[in-house]
Amino acid sequence: MAVAAIAVLGLALRVAAGTGALWLDEAWSAVQAHDVGTPLGVFLNINHDNNHHLNTLWLQMVGLDAPPVLQRGLSVLTGTAAIVVAALIGRRDGVAMALVAALLFAVSPLLVIYGSEARGYAPMILALMVAALLAARWMDDPGQRLPVVPLALASLLGMASQLTMAFGLAAMALWVVLTLKHGRSWRETLMLSARVLLPLALPAIAMLGLILWAAQGELQFGNVEAFSWASWWNGVSLLANYWIGGILPIALLVLLLGLGEAPLARKAERNELAYWVILLLVPLAIALAQLPNSGAPRYHIVASIGGLMLMAVLIARRIEWPGLARMFGCIAIVVVAWFALDKDWRLIVDQRADPGRAIAAMRDRAPAGADVTAERDRAVAVLRAASVSSGYRLTIVETPCPAPRFLFVDRDGFDRFPDAPEHCGTIYQPIAEAHPEGLSGTHWKLYERVAEEHR
């Protein structure tokens, strides 16, 4: 019942954070899903890294005119289910670990962000966690029957959700080998490891092969940023900032857990190995391989799963131990929850700089409908998705002239907006704007044409 209550909290946070109109990447996914027409087309005709296949199928099923929270329904449901799976994994180390893990997964701003947007990260996380739970239970007694089909399905669905599942599978491979090596020869270890790793590897390779075959060597990328250590560090630090609510609670947590030392149970120590491997291996592997786009926090999201579980076991270990250890453990969980919920609230209020506010501003000035142009082509999908889902008649002008009544301008980061932009010889003035809080969304301003008599 406690885990169910925590899962309801996590569900409420994700629903509340997912009510605004779709932002850039989500909007393009929804438009592509609509335009491609068929489920088969999702796999064969959208050769773009923005195509997270299961999520695209979901968007195609619910439709471009569905409410945004429904368009994000797959992520909301799988993100909530991951809370329960975190509790099941944690239960292997006791009741306290199960409850702490569930709470951290419910309130983590990082998981609230990705669990409330129409992308493939939430279903990928759930698939990876299910695979880890199945593997851990089997490794407790390798003599039992191996759940081959569930493992294969978890791997396949994870890769179909988001290809960063591959990072998680690589970390799992190292964890499995290190866990099974205890008391065994290398030959026996590798033979046992192959039994659990092959059902994970083969579906993953098959899914990757299908994507590359369908692309025919022409897989497109929305943005490719060359690797740099500065960019890599930026991605890791941004991830840490939204992990549990900021750098300050992490520092306080380290201090509190250092003061409340507690014994380490043997089983907890064994399970803790998995969390350390996932937390450290993924960012280090990305750095050593010098992969592009390493500055995007979502590329490191798998590491955060290991980090949250590690944090849970460190807190739960102290809660289960009497005296000062328990007191500091309880204070730690309160500190984490407080900072995380505060950041969650700001995410909910902001709604990824909800583009629906631009539609509302145009509706206020032109209730019967309006025409608008986007300064950048990439914003066309954002305007189209927001107008269709809200039922507002919006004509998106993609020709240079004549000048439409409204102009939509979007920016990344701290790029400057024009004060009074000119389009087709017409001057515009700003009437609405929004700036994203969190790891998703783009900054935007909506401008209206200045009437002749006011120029």
Secondary structure, DSSP 8 states (H G I E B T S, - for coil): -HHHHHHHHHHHHHHHTT-S---HHHHHHHHHHHHH-SHHHHHHT--BTT--HHHHHHHHHH-TTS-HHHHTHHHHHHHHHHHHHHHHHHHTT-HHHHHHHHHHHHH-HHHHHHTTSSSSHHHHHHHHHHHHHHHHHHHH-TTS---HHHHHHHHHHHHHH-TTHHHHHHHHHHHHHHHHHTTS-HHHHHHHHHHHHHHHHHHHHHHHHHHHHHHTT--B-S------HHHHHHHHHHHHHTTSS-HHHHHHHHHHHHHS-----HHHHHHHHHHHHHHHHHHHHHHHHT-TTTT-GGGGHHHHHHHHHHHHHHHHHHHTSTTHHHHHHHHHHHHHHHHHHHHHHHHHHHTTT-THHHHHHHHHH-TT-EEEEESSGGGHHHHHHHHHHHT--EEE--SS-S--SEEEEEE-TT----SS-EETTEEEEEEEEE---SSS--EEEEEEE--GGG-
